[in-house]
Each structure stands twice: as C-alpha cells, then as structure tokens.
Amino acid sequence: MTNFAVLTKKEFVQMLRELKIVWFPLVFIFLGMSQPILNYYLPAIIKSLGGNQGIIIDPHMIAQKGGEVLAGTLGSQFDQLGVIIIIVSLMGAVQSDKANGMLAFILTRPVSIVEYLSAKVFSNYLFVAASVAIGYLVSYLYVNFLFSNVNPVDMLLALLIYLVWVLFIVLFTTMISTLFNGQGIIALLSIVFLLLCRVIVGLSPAIDLINPAAMSKHAMEVLTMSTISSTLGWNLLLTLLLSVLVILVSHQWIAKKKYHHV
C-alpha cells in the first residue's frame, strides 16, 4: 500500500472516530431541504400566524421557478452557513497534526510533503464535496416536488461548477491551518476572507475573474438562466491557478521546517 493510500485511510478513519462522517452530511441535507421548504411554506406560515397585516408578499416569490429556488440553496444556504461549517470542520486539518506531533512523526518517515498534503486535501475534499452533493441533490428533489422541474443537465453542470469553489475553500482553509497554530485564528481568518470573497461577487467583472467565489455565481446562472457565462473559462482557469498557489504556500511552509527522513 502506498504512502498516499495509508495517509488517506488515516484521514477517513479519523472522520469516522469523530463521527464527522455522520453529522457533516446531515448538516448539508438539512441546509438543502430548508431552502425549498421555507420558500414554499413561508407565505402560508405568515398568514396562519396572523402576521401578514401590513406585509405585502411578493407574488413572484410564491411563483418562483425551480431553478431559482435551487440557486437559492447555493447562494443562501451553502455559501453562508455551509461555508462556515466547512471551515470549522477543517480548521484543525494540519494544525492538529502540528499540535500533537503527528506532522513531525509522519514527515521524519519516508513520506514526502507532497504525499502528506495530497492525501490530506484529497480525503477532505472528497468528503466535503460528497456531503455538498448529497445536500444539493436533496434540495433538487424537494424543488422538483414543490416547484417546477429543473433540467437535470443544468443541475449537474451547476454542481460541477460549484464544486470548484468548494475545492478552493478546502485548499485555503488547509493553508491557513498550516500557517497558524490557534484554531480560533484559523477559523476567523478563513471565515472572514472566504465570506468576503462571496460578498464582493458581482461588484466588478474584473474582480470576478480572479475571485474563486464567482464560480458560485456561474453555477447559479446556469440554474436560473440555463446559460454559461462567457467569463466562466477564465474564472475557472484563474481559480485553479490560485488553488495551486495556495497548496504551494502550504508545501513551502512545511518544507521550511526542515523535516528529514530517518
């Protein structure tokens, strides 16, 4: 068994011990369900509670198309609370190994930094992406049931585009976890930076080109308009380049610690 396979297995075993493999997908299932359910029943809830006096309910909100609601799952649920949950779950990715001496133990064996980081990123991204996809598919089923049907091709294409943004979230949080020792500062820096990236999407086309969070906007456009933006290719390329840069920073930081094989 290769070093990569052993380290990947170690990560999944750790997820199982922490029960992350149970609660993490459940959180995204809940987030995926909440958007279509709230959109569908909110007007009725307000009316039944007698709290609609003086409140004008936009008829467009009630007659939303399925694609708009599914896009709302990405923009309102996954890009807010979902991002925070991903960061909190990953803030100890490398930091915990540094704190308990596992990083030094692993890298003073015949294990390269590339093998260590690739196993760490691969296992975490695979798990996070699968959880996001499950929550998204649950939302898709609810949207098709409560609203209009969403084109399956658009649904899958939007998911693939969105998972590029998820990849950057995982890589950036891993980098911050590598550079800093306190989980509080790791979570704070990651949350502030990544949510800021999401907030500034749409302010400037030039900024959107280099902003990884704009991948979420492209995914939402596929769902709402069934079109692919002409800038998607450039945004995808620059996001992948930034992802490579982020992982290189993590590699260089570990390399400067001068671990050696024994």
Secondary structure, DSSP 8 states (H G I E B T S, - for coil): --HHHHHHHHHHHHHHHTTHHHHHHHHHHHHHHHHHHHHHHHHHHHHHTT--TT----HHHHT--HHHHHHHIIIIIIIIIIHHHHHHHHTTTTHHHHHTTHHHHHHTSS--HHHHHHHHHHHHHHHHHHHHHHHHHHHHHHHHHHS----HHHHHHHHHHHHHHHHHHHHHHHHHHHH-S-HHHHHHHHHHHHHHHHHTTTS-HHHHHH-TTHHHHHHHHHHHHS---TTHHHHHHHHHHHHHHHHHHHHHHHHTT-----
